[in-house]
Amino acid sequence: MAKMEYGWLKIRFGAQKYKKVIIALLCGFVLMALIYYGVRGMIPQMSVEEGSFSALFGALVGGFFSLAGSIGVAKMQQKSQREILKKNTIYKPLYDELMKNDDILRSKNPFPIEVWCDTNPRTIVESPSFAAWNRIQRDNRLLDVPESIQTQMNDLEETIERYLRLRRGVGTPVQKICYETLKAQGKENVLFTNIGDMVSDAVLNTDIDRALEYITEYNNKTKDDEKIAQEIYNACLETEDIRKIKELQKKWRDMQNGILDELAMRIKYISMKYEG
């Protein structure tokens, strides 16, 4: 259902984009048809006695269409105001928030261990936040959110929850790999208490130099230490948790970009139809 709604939106967006061309073609077709068949031949001739009736009939028809036109214009104005309000209070705030989150995942913090439901607090490393979406969910704006957007946001939330469960727990298996590998070399005394969290972050971000610093003595590195660090790094890369975290992070970004595409189309459609 959500995919059908999005597909219909794309059709409407395309029609709105080329509205003037379509209207011009239709008008041209009608004009050519009128010329071809002949306006006089299409209108039956009336006698003088029928003039009063035709005048009354014409007034009634004209009044009907005038009233219908006025009602149509009023409804169109109301719909225009509603759609512009939705654009400014739902689509744009959510679009800006998801764009910021995508920037964080792309460059600042690719594998965050926290995702904030409200305003992002001041931290050294910025994390994604869904404050705008949570505010929308808590008031009457949720009633105006299209089903396709709601469905995608709910699916995104489930994916992020699965990601966070693995991301927050991956330090345990990584800690075990570090401990067992270094213990075999008689170097387990160099381990930090939270070495699993630190090394897993370095492995996820493909930063072997940082992993080396964490699992060797800082001021006494040797070639053997580098080989051990490489062995730990490779072992961590092959763990199921690390692999799954990377898959879920990619799925998160792909789903988020899909929502951004639909929001962008809705914003452009409303701008062209009601503000252009």
RATABEL-V803606 format. One record per backbone hydrogen bond with DSSP energy under -0.5 kcal/mol. NH is the residue of the N-H (numbers start at 1). CO is the residue of the C=O. If there is no record, write none. Layout:
BEGIN
<<NH:CO> <NH:CO>>
END
This chain:
BEGIN
<<5:1> <6:2> <7:3> <8:4> <9:5> <10:6> <11:7> <12:8> <13:9> <14:10> <15:11> <16:12> <17:13> <18:14> <19:16> <22:18> <23:19> <24:20> <25:21> <26:22> <27:23> <28:24> <29:25> <30:26> <31:27> <32:28> <33:29> <34:30> <35:31> <36:32> <37:33> <38:34> <42:38> <42:39> <43:39> <44:42> <50:47> <51:48> <54:50> <55:51> <56:52> <57:53> <58:54> <59:55> <60:56> <61:57> <62:58> <63:59> <64:60> <65:61> <66:62> <67:63> <68:64> <69:65> <70:66> <71:67> <72:68> <73:69> <74:70> <75:71> <76:72> <77:73> <78:74> <79:75> <80:76> <81:77> <82:78> <83:79> <84:80> <85:81> <86:82> <87:83> <88:84> <89:85> <90:86> <91:86> <92:87> <94:90> <95:91> <96:92> <97:93> <98:94> <99:95> <100:96> <101:97> <102:98> <103:99> <104:100> <105:101> <106:102> <107:103> <108:103> <108:104> <109:104> <112:109> <116:128> <123:121> <126:124> <130:116> <134:130> <135:131> <136:132> <137:133> <138:134> <139:136> <142:136> <142:139> <143:140> <144:141> <145:142> <150:146> <151:147> <152:148> <153:149> <154:150> <155:151> <156:152> <157:153> <158:154> <159:155> <160:156> <161:157> <162:158> <163:159> <164:160> <165:161> <166:162> <167:163> <168:164> <169:165> <170:166> <172:169> <173:169> <174:170> <175:171> <176:172> <177:173> <178:174> <179:175> <180:176> <181:177> <182:178> <183:179> <184:180> <185:181> <185:182> <186:183> <187:182> <190:187> <191:188> <195:192> <198:194> <199:195> <200:196> <201:197> <202:198> <203:199> <204:200> <205:201> <206:203> <207:202> <208:206> <211:207> <212:208> <213:209> <214:210> <215:211> <216:212> <220:217> <226:222> <227:223> <228:224> <229:225> <230:226> <231:227> <232:228> <233:229> <234:230> <235:231> <236:232> <237:233> <238:234> <239:236> <243:239> <244:240> <245:241> <246:242> <247:243> <248:244> <249:245> <250:246> <251:247> <252:248> <253:249> <254:250> <255:251> <256:252> <257:253> <258:254> <259:255> <260:256> <261:257> <262:258> <263:259> <264:260> <265:261> <266:262> <267:263> <268:264> <269:265> <270:266> <271:267> <272:268> <273:269> <274:270> <275:270> <275:271> <276:271>>
END
